[in-house]
Every structure is written in structure tokens, then in C-alpha cells.
Amino acid sequence: MADLPKCPECNSEYTYEDRGLFICPECGHEWSAEAAEASDDAKVVRDSNGNVLTDGDSITVIKDLKVKGSSSVVKIGTKVKNIRLVDGDHDIDCKIDGFGPMKLKSEFVKKL
């Protein structure tokens, strides 16, 4: 059996395909195959509280972070403005005052 996407409305796993549309028998929601492919391709980055992050957001560091190759530390509560989301292990690209350009992991920040 083919792997069909879950329903985007109710998250039901019992979807089926009919003439190019995916249909959820539990809530009756219908969506196209193109919409399902587009939602699978888009990576959603979430902060430590589960809030969705987007480019240009402001965040706060929730843990003291050691700076690799330096003896300095990014302190808890440091505010960072105008972040940029990137692919990779460290998914936030930003500039921190006093440190310069940095890459952060989303699990160590929260959205303001």
C-alpha cells in the first residue's frame, strides 16, 4: 500500500486518493496532490516552546552557549533580532551584538 499523507486538518492517517485528490473520511477535507507535495517540501523550524519561527523574527537565547574557538559565552537572555532560517544542523543564521555572525540551533532559543 502506498504511503499517503495525513490529513492537514485533523491529522488522520486514514486518507485515500480519488482522481488526483486526497480525501479524509473522518473530517471530509479534500486537498490536491500538489498541495501535499508543497507542504512536505517546506521545512518548519520551531523554537524550544514549539512556536514556528520565520525569517525576520526576534528570539531570546534560553541557555548559556559556548562559542566554538573562543573563551566567550553567549549568555542566557541574549536577544537576537532579524534572524534568517537556513538548512543544516544549525538552522538559524543571525548576528549577535558583541559576537558577530553566528549560527544557532532552534532548540536553544525562544520566540519573542
N, C-alpha and C positions, 0 to 999 in steps of 0.2 A: 504494500500500500504506500502511496506517495506521501511525503511529509507535507501536510497542508498547514498554512499559518493559522495561529489562534485568532479568534475574533478580536478586533481592536476595540470594540465597545464593551463586551462583557468578559473577555479573556477566556472564552470557552474553547476547548480543544476539539469539539465535535463539529467542525466546519466541513462543508463539502463544496465541490465545484460544479457549476452548471452553466454551460455556454460562455465560458470566459469570466464568470463572476464567482466569487466566493460567497457562500451563504452560511449564516449561523442559524441553526434550528432553534436555539434557546431564546435569542432575543430578536431574530428576524432581520438582523443587519446584513446588508449586501454591499460588497466592495469589489473593485476590479483587480485583476492580477497585477496591473501596472502600479496601482497604489500600494499593494502588498510588497512589491519589489523595492519601491522607493522607500518605504518605511524600514525595510530590512537593511538597506544600504546606509541610512543615516545613523551615525553613532550618537547615542545620547550620553552626555557626560553629566554625572551627578556629584554633588558635594557630599560631605560626611553625613548630613541630615537627610539626604535623598532629594534635595531640590535640584532642578535641572539648571545647568549653567549654560550661558550663551556668550558669544563674543561681546566684549564691552562691559561685562558685569564687574561689580566690585566685590571683593572677597576679604575674609579675615583668616589668618593662619591660626589653627587651633592647637598646635603643638610646636615646641621648640625644634627647629630643623637645623641640623649641622650643614654648613656649606662645604661641599667637597673641595679639597685642595686649599682650604683656608681654615684658620682657627676661629673664625667668627660664626655666630649663630643667628638665625632669623628667629626672633622672639615670638612667643605666643601673643596673639592680639594684634600682630602687624597687619595693617590694612593695605590692600593692593587694589589699585584702580585699573580699569580698562584692560582686562585680561583678553587673551586670544587662545582659542582652543586649537590644539594640534593633535595629530595622530602619534601614537607611540606610548611608551611606558609612562613617561611624564607628560600628561595631557594638557597642561596649562602653561602657556608661554606668557611671561609678564616682565615688568620692570619694577623692582623694589627700590625705594629711596634708600640710599646709603649702601646698597649692594650691587645695583645694576641689573642687567638682564638675567633672568632665572627661569628655570623650568620647574614646575611643581606638580605633585600628584594631587588629584582631586580629592582623595580620601583624607588629606590633611588640611582642608580648607572648608569654610562655610560661607554661604552667600549672605551679603548684607541686605 
